[in-house]
Amino acid sequence: MIKISFLNVGQGDSIVFQWTANNKAKIGILDCNLLPNNVNRTIEYLIENNIDEIEYLILSHPHSDHYSGFLSLLEYCYNKKISIKYFLHTCGQVPEYLKSAVTSNEEGKKLAKLFQYLKSNRKALNMEVAVLQSELPFSLPLNQDFAIDILSPSEIEREDYTRQALPLLVGESRTNNPNANYLSTILKLKSLSNNWFVLFTSDAEKRTFKRLKNNQAINEEEQLLVGQIPHHGAKRNHYAPFWKKIHKIDSSILIVSVGENQYGHPSNDVISFFKKEGFSIYSTLNTGKYFNNSSSNISSSEIALNMFSLPTNPYLNMKENDKVFNIDFEGNISVFS
């Protein structure tokens, strides 16, 4: 069985996936966003679940709402003697990748501090640090039943990033360079025996989804069980032909990791599209609401009520709106939210 937890970390990502290999519990973490007042919900999760070893830490791309909690997470693991086998990222091998991924000196220093910590403490943590790219001729192994394919970034996305193909657009924090979205991972957690998969899309760009569709990176016979709506539901990252081609089933689920924000995430148009395609849509926003399939349309007022009706303190009871999915070997899903 695979357990996937989309933690409610506000406007950012933190995804925990757990499995068993050789009768031993395993855990991987994809992204780690830090909440105000230095609240790190990923550390809280490790404490609550008595984790003493981490198989994979994965940074999808160098934007602060995806990496801001990693330094304190690594420090916690160091102090508690929690070993980490792999820290995987897409930031390349040269300092220029770090300097150009963010647009403020403050965030640049934070990102550089994270990678300096990795360099200085990798041996103490018994950790390998490596760059993820889709050209790697292997998947990330989980056990005899499951593995993770790296679909992006490819050389094409790295070239787009190097050319700085995107202008500074609304939809990103002023401290983040939107071009770093080209470095975003797209990961396919797949069954090795049955035709089903889970898709983690982080902030991948529309052009990346077009490439994957044209290259038939996902077999049409494979069934999507759980997928992540890219970039917190931003319209700019939505490529409808990719999602129309995906083989969905009646129980296919999409989730948007989102918090209170000024960018209009998630887009009404994006949510409406997925509803019309028949997906069940869940959100990590802390109202505890989700978009059901009771009607073919979704109104702007429904978006407002479901997504932005926040309690007085939006950081209380964050755990209540974590979205947790248990998937068994045959692809049966249990939802806990």
Secondary structure, 3 states (H helix, E strand, C coil): CEEEEECCCCCCCCEEEEEEECCEEEEEEECCCCEHHHECHHHHHHHHCCCCEEEEEECCCCCHHHHCCHHHHHHHHHHCCCEEEEEEECCCCCHHHHHHHECCHHHHHHHHHHHHHHHHHCCCCCCEEEECCCCCCCCEECCCCEEEEEEECCHHHHHHHHHCCCCCCCCCCCCECHHHHHHCCEEEEEECCCCEEEEECCCCCHHHHHHHHHCCCCCCCCEEEEEECHHHHCHHHCCHHHHHHCEEEEEEEEEECCCCCCCCCCCHHHHHHHHHCCCEEEECCCCCCEECCCCCCCCHHHHHHHHHCCCCCCCCCHHHHCEEEEECCCCCEEEEC
